[in-house]
Amino acid sequence: MRGNGEDRGGERLRLEVPADVAARPANFMVVTHSPFDFTLDFAQVLPAGGDTPRALVTARVVVSPQFVRRILDTLQRNLAKYEETFGPVRRPTAEGEGE
């Protein structure tokens, strides 16, 4: 996670992104879990072609409960840094618009 300041005991880590790993948009996420892991399905909600909107999964990541805790901590720290720089992020309403 870029810029997360995660403590690795002073060890530097070089993040490498293979050429075949593409950035994919996501505006929706579903989380499921078992006693052993969490599955994070990132999806893009597409306009409804009929009565039922579609959510196309763009990435699925399976992580341990311990790593979920680290993800949450890292996101909270980075969101706080972001808001210090750019101002508060508005929470979405039920209609998906910012407050």
C-alpha positions as CSV (number, residue, x, y, z in Angstrom):
1,M,0.0,0.0,0.0
2,R,1.7,3.1,-1.2
3,G,2.6,5.7,1.3
4,N,1.0,3.8,4.2
5,G,4.0,4.3,6.5
6,E,3.5,0.7,7.7
7,D,6.1,-0.4,10.2
8,R,8.3,-3.1,8.7
9,G,10.9,-2.9,11.4
10,G,12.9,-0.2,9.5
11,E,13.1,-2.5,6.5
12,R,12.6,-0.7,3.1
13,L,10.2,-2.5,0.6
14,R,10.3,-1.9,-3.1
15,L,6.8,-2.3,-4.6
16,E,6.8,-3.9,-8.0
17,V,3.7,-4.0,-10.2
18,P,3.9,-6.5,-13.0
19,A,3.0,-5.2,-16.5
20,D,0.0,-7.6,-16.7
21,V,-1.6,-6.1,-13.5
22,A,-4.0,-3.5,-14.6
23,A,-5.8,-0.8,-12.6
24,R,-9.5,-1.5,-12.6
25,P,-12.2,0.8,-11.4
26,A,-14.4,-0.1,-8.4
27,N,-17.3,1.8,-6.9
28,F,-18.8,-1.1,-4.8
29,M,-17.4,-3.8,-2.5
30,V,-18.8,-6.9,-1.0
31,V,-17.1,-8.5,2.0
32,T,-17.6,-12.2,3.0
33,H,-15.7,-14.1,5.6
34,S,-15.1,-17.5,7.1
35,P,-13.4,-18.4,10.4
36,F,-10.1,-18.3,8.4
37,D,-10.2,-15.5,5.9
38,F,-12.0,-12.5,4.4
39,T,-12.9,-12.3,0.7
40,L,-13.1,-8.7,-0.7
41,D,-14.9,-8.5,-4.0
42,F,-14.4,-5.1,-5.6
43,A,-16.9,-4.3,-8.3
44,Q,-18.1,-1.7,-10.7
45,V,-21.8,-1.0,-10.7
46,L,-22.9,-0.6,-14.3
47,P,-26.0,1.3,-15.6
48,A,-29.1,-0.9,-15.6
49,G,-29.9,-2.3,-19.0
50,G,-33.2,-3.4,-17.6
51,D,-34.7,-3.3,-14.2
52,T,-31.8,-4.8,-12.3
53,P,-28.4,-3.0,-12.1
54,R,-25.3,-5.1,-12.6
55,A,-22.1,-5.1,-10.5
56,L,-19.2,-6.5,-12.4
57,V,-16.4,-7.9,-10.1
58,T,-13.1,-6.3,-11.2
59,A,-10.9,-7.9,-8.4
60,R,-11.2,-10.5,-5.7
61,V,-8.7,-10.5,-2.8
62,V,-8.6,-13.1,-0.1
63,V,-6.8,-12.1,3.1
64,S,-6.4,-13.3,6.7
65,P,-8.3,-11.7,9.6
66,Q,-4.9,-10.3,10.8
67,F,-4.3,-8.6,7.5
68,V,-7.8,-7.1,7.5
69,R,-6.8,-5.4,10.8
70,R,-3.7,-4.0,9.1
71,I,-5.7,-2.9,6.1
72,L,-8.1,-1.0,8.3
73,D,-5.4,0.7,10.3
74,T,-3.5,1.7,7.1
75,L,-6.7,3.1,5.5
76,Q,-7.6,5.1,8.6
77,R,-4.1,6.6,8.8
78,N,-4.1,7.4,5.1
79,L,-7.6,8.9,5.1
80,A,-6.6,11.2,8.0
81,K,-3.5,12.3,6.0
82,Y,-5.7,12.8,2.9
83,E,-8.2,14.9,4.8
84,E,-5.5,17.0,6.4
85,T,-4.3,17.9,2.9
86,F,-7.5,18.1,0.8
87,G,-10.3,18.5,3.4
88,P,-13.0,16.2,4.6
89,V,-14.3,13.4,2.4
90,R,-18.1,13.5,2.3
91,R,-19.9,10.3,3.2
92,P,-22.2,9.0,0.4
93,T,-25.9,9.1,0.9
94,A,-28.3,6.3,0.0
95,E,-28.4,7.7,-3.6
96,G,-24.6,7.6,-3.9
97,E,-24.2,11.4,-3.7
98,G,-22.0,13.1,-1.2
99,E,-23.6,14.8,1.8
